[in-house]
Amino acid sequence: MELKPEIDALTHEHVFLGDRHDDNARRTLWVVALTAAMMVGEIVAGSIFNSMALLADGFHMATHAGALGVAAIAYRFARRHARNRRFTFGTGKVGDLAGFASALVLALIALAIGFESFTRLFEPRSVAFGEATIVAVLGLIVNILSALLLGGGQPHPGHHHPHGGGQHAHRHDNNLRSAYLHVLADALTSVLAIAALLGGRYLGWVWLDPVMGIVGAAVIAVWACSLLRDTAAVLLDTSDPHLEAEVRHEVEGPGDARITDLHIWRLGPGAHAAIVSVTGEVSGETVRSRLSPIHELAHVTVEARQTA
């Protein structure tokens, strides 16, 4: 938390990257490499086995590789420009911007899978079940490894964290979360594809493939909407009611001050800024002292007007 007097406002830094920024960046790069390798493998296998199913899945994975690449670039950009004074409050939101873009891509992928699956319900196509199953299993293994690399400390993909709910909810990295959701989406489509391919090969249930595709598209769409909602809230500087309530409790609790204006917004993972206007028999330094236990507040501006 910024405790220096206002006169030092031009000298302190505005670096609000997450505590695990560099570690998350390295893990994301590993996942980009794994995903790109699997993408090339599927496209090559599809060409060799003349399987449109494998080719389609390979190009589908290419979109995920691209989104993961955006996440990796966002980490690098945020670190490189963390102290660039052009960014008034630092580059902590770059990850949220990348997460929002990735969520849009994820939503488009869900629409494409759903549309293609719905079409195939009425126009069944022949599938190379054996070859496709082998590659789908390999893809699932790659996705599991990628999920293990990215999954540490990530919230459940379908669970929405409003802007309060405890310190953990304030600290999640939406850039890493977007990469994690792309990996989970690939894993889900692999599991459903394996089930559909086995059902088609041994039971003759050709209709199972498009049905599984529709189910997968629906789940991915829910994940994408959740990520869009959370990242948009950060980019639009929405208020945090839980943090606001905590600030009011700390400042107004002793009974000698009243908050007349309060603005709180997120600067990056685990870091929020606050502008607090207070009237009463307290000084600005007293207000800062009362706010010091709230660790989520990384940058505080106080306006104190003492009553006569």
N, C-alpha and C positions, 0 to 999 in steps of 0.2 A: 504494500500500500504506500502511496506517495504521501510522506509526512513533512516534506520540506515546505517552507513558507512560499507564498505566491511569487516572491521575487526570483525564486529559482526555477520558475516554470519553463524558462527557455533553455535550461542547462541539463535537465534530466532526460534520460532516454525513454523511448516508447516502444519497447520490445515486448510484445505480448504473445509469443509463440507458446505452444503447449510444452509441458514438462518433458514429454517424450517425443518431441518434434523430430529430432535427428534419427532416433531409433525407429520411429514409424516410417520415416522416409526410406531408410535402408530396407525395411521389411517390404515396403511397397515395390521397390526396385526388384527384389527377388521374385515377387509375385508377377510382375510385368514380364520378367524373363521366362518364368515357367509357363505363363499363359501364351506368350508369343511362340514358344517352342511347340506347345501342344497344338496351337493354331496351324502352324506350318505342317506338323505331322498329319493332322486331319485332312488338310487340303491335298497333300501329297498322296495319302492313302485313298482319298476319294477319287483322285485322278487314276491311280493304279487299278483300283477295283471297280472303276466306272460306277461309283455310288454317288448319286445326287444327294442322298441323305447325309453322307459324310462331308461332302463339299459344302452343303448348306450349313451344317453345324460348324464347319471350319470358318466360314465367313461370318457366321453369327458370333463365334468366339473372337473374331477380329475386332468387332465392335467393343467387346469387353476389354480386349487388350488396349484399344485406343483410349477408353475411359480410364483404365488403370494408369496409362501413360500420362494422361492429364493430371491425375492425382500426384504422380511422382514429380511432374514439372511444377505443380503448385507448391510442393514442399521445398523444392530448390529455389523457386522464385521468392517465397516467403523468407527463407533464410538469407538469401543473397541481398534482399532489399530491406531487411529488418530494421536497419538504422538509417534508411534513406528518408530525409526530412520532407520529401514530397508527400509521403504518407503520414498524415497528421497524427493518427493514432496507431501507427505501425502497420504490419502486414498480417496480423493475426486472423483477419477475415478471409484471406486468400483461400484457405482450405474450405471455408464455407461456400465461397463462390465456385470452387472446383466441384464441391459436393453437389451444389445445385445443378450445375451443368451435367454431372454424371447421372443425377436423378432423372433429368430430362431424357438422357440417352436410354436409361433403364426403362422408362415409361414407353418410349418408342419401340424398344425391343419387345416389351410385353404386347404392345399393339400388333406388331408384325407377327409374333408367334401366334397370337390369338387368331388373327385374320387367316394366316396360312393354315392353321389347324382346323378352323371352321370350314375353309374351302375343301380340305381333304376329307372331311366327313361325307361330302357329296361326290367327290372325285378321288376315290382311293388310288394310290400309286404303289407300284411294286417296290419293295424294299429289300436290299441285300442284308438280311437279318444277321447272318453269321459275322461278316466283316464289321457291320455297324455296331454290333454288340461288343466286340473286342475293343474297338476304338472308344466306345462310350464308357467302358469300364476303365480304360486308361485315362480318359478325360476326368472321370470321377476321382481317381487316385490323385491326379494333379490338383483338382479342386480341393480335396481334403487337405493336401499339403499346404496349399495356399491359404486355406481357412485357418489352419493351425498357426501359420506365420502372422496372420492379420488379426486373429480373433481375440487376443489377450485384452481383457477389460472392455470389450465392445458390448453395448446393450443388445438385447434381443431385437432382431430386425423388425419385428412387428410391434414393438413396444414404444409408444410415443413418450418421450421425456419432455414435459412442458418445462418452462424455463425456471422452474424451481425444483423442489423435491430432493434437496440435499446436495452436498458438495460434489458427489460423483456425477450427478446430473449436469452440473455446471461445467465439468471438465472433459466431457467426451469430445472427441476429435471428429468432426463431420466429414473431413476429407478421408480419414482412415475408414470411417463408417461406410462411406460411399464405395470405396474399394472392396470392403468386406461384403457389401451387398451384391456387388457384381460377381464376386467369387461364389457366394451362396446361390445366386441365380443360376450360374453355370452348374453348380453341384446339383441343384434341384432339377434342372432340365436333364442332366445326365441320369439321375436316379429314375425319373419318370420315363426317360427314353429306354433305359435298360428294362424296366418293367413292361413297357409297351412292346419292345422288340422280342422279349421272351414270350409274352402272351401271343404275339403274332406268329412266332416261329413254331411253338409247340401246341398252341390251342387254336390257331387259325383266326384269332381275334384281330383282324386288320383294323377294325374301328377303334381299337384301344389306343393306337398311336396318336390320332388327332384329339381324342378325348383327354389324354394325358397332357397334350400340348395346351389345350384350353385351360386345364387346371393349373398348370405351371404358369401360364400367362397371367391368370387371375392373382396368384400369390405374388408374383413379381410386381404386378401393378400396385398391390397394397404396399409393398416395401417401398416402391418408388414414391408413392404419394406421401408416406410417412417422412421420407428423407426430404422431399420437396417442401413439406410443411415446416420442418425444423430448420432447414437452411434458409428458407425465405424469411422466417421470423428473425434470424440473426442479421441477415442482410438489410432488413427493413428497420432494424433497431427497435424491435418490439419491447415493451416493458416486461419486467420480471416481477410479478406480484409477490412471490415469496421473498425475494431479496428486498423489495421495497418495504414489506412488512417488517423485516428484520432491521432495516435501517431506521425506520420510524420507531421501533421499540427501543433501540439503543440510544437514539438522540432524544426522544421525547419522554422516555421512561422516568428520568429523575424529576420531571415536572417543571423544569426551569427554561424549557425551550419548545418552540413549535415550528415544524417544517411548513413553510409556505409554498415551496416549489421543489419538486424532486424529479430527476431524470436518471434512469439507470439503463445501460445498454452493454451488450457483450462486445469485447474487443478481440477476443481469441479464446481458445480452450482454457477454461479456468480463470479467465481475466475479464473483469467488468469495469466500466467507468461510471462515475456518479457525479452529478451536479446537485448540490444540496444548498438550498436557501433557507436560512433559519432566522427567526426573531426570538428574542428573549434575553435573559441575563447571562449569556454564555459567549465566549470568544470562538473564533474559528479553530484555534488550536485545541480547545476543549472538545469541539465537535469531532475533529479528527481523532482525538484520543479515544472517544467513545466508539468510533467506527473501526478502530484498529483490530478488534477481534474478528471482524468479518473478512476473512482471507480472500474471498472472491473479488473484493474491491481492490483493483490494482492502480487506479488513477482516480483521485477524488479532488473536486473543486468545491470549496465551501464559501458561501456568502453569508456572513453573520451580521445581523442588524440588532444592536442592543436596544432594548426599550428604556425609556427614561425612568 
